[in-house]
Amino acid sequence: MITTKQRAELRGMANELSDLFQIGKGGISDTVIAQVDEALTARELIKLKVLLETSPVTPREAATELAEKTNSDIVQIIGGKIVLFRRNTKKPVIFLKK
């Protein structure tokens, strides 16, 4: 669980990130979950885009489902953009203030 100050710090870092994945008409499949899980392990902080015109799920639904299935934290949801964070305990990449 991250604090509000850590969440704010992560939001600032996420501004510079480009979208790593897009969720479209296929919705959230097992493949998408596996790819997001691998990306979180490698990068810790990722940004996704939900294509509002074609996706069967809303950004909030997608973020909630992905966070639950990858054991990650939702940093923010703005429009169709989702930012997720999960600390890598073995090889941390991002060091947050406590």
N, C-alpha and C positions, 0 to 999 in steps of 0.2 A: 504494500500500500504506500502510495506517495502522498506527501503533504501538499498543501496548496502552494507553498513557496517553491517546492520542487516542480510542481505542475507548471507554474509560471515560467520557471527556468527552461523546462522542456518545450513549452510553447515557443519560446524565443529561438531555441535550437531548430525547431521544426519549420520555422519560416524559411530557412535556407534549403530545406529538402525538396526534392521533386517527388511526384507521385511514383511510388514503386509498383503499385498494382491498381487495376481498375476492376470494379465489380459491375457487370452489365447484365444482360438478359439471362445469363446462366445462373445468376445469383451466387450464393456461397456454397461451393462444392467441397468435397473432401480434398481435392487437389489444391484449391485456393487456401484452405485452412493449413495444409501441409507447407505450402510455399510461404505463407505469412509466418508460420512457426519457425521455419528455417531462417527467414529474414530477421526475425526478432532475435534469434540466437546470435546471428552474425553482427547485427547493427544496433540492437536494443531499441532504437527509435525509428519508426517507419511512418510514412504517410501513404494513404490510399485514397482513391477517388471512387465514389459511387455515381454511376451514370444515371442521373435522375429520370431521363426519358425512357430508358429501357430496363432498368433494374426492377425486379419484383419485390425488393426490400428497400426500406427507407434507410438513410445513413445511420440513424440511431439504432435501428434493428440490426443492421450489419455490424456496427461497432460493438454492440452488446454481445451478439453471437460470437464474433471473432475473439473478443476479450475473454469470454467464458471458455471457449475451446482451446485457446492458446495460453491461458493463465496470464494474461497481460492486463495492463491498466489503460483505460481510455484517457488520453491527455486532453483532447478536444475534438469537437465535431462542429464544423462551420460549413453550412451549405451542404455540398456533396463531399467535402473533405473530412477524412478521419485520421487522427494521429494516435498511434498505439505505442506503449512503452513496456518493455519487460527487461529487468536487469539480468545480465548473464553472470551467474555467480562464479563460474570458472575463469572466464576471461572478460572482465568488465571493460567496456569501451567508454562509457559515459560515467563520470564521477559527479554526483550531485552533492550540494551542500546539505547538511543535516538540519 
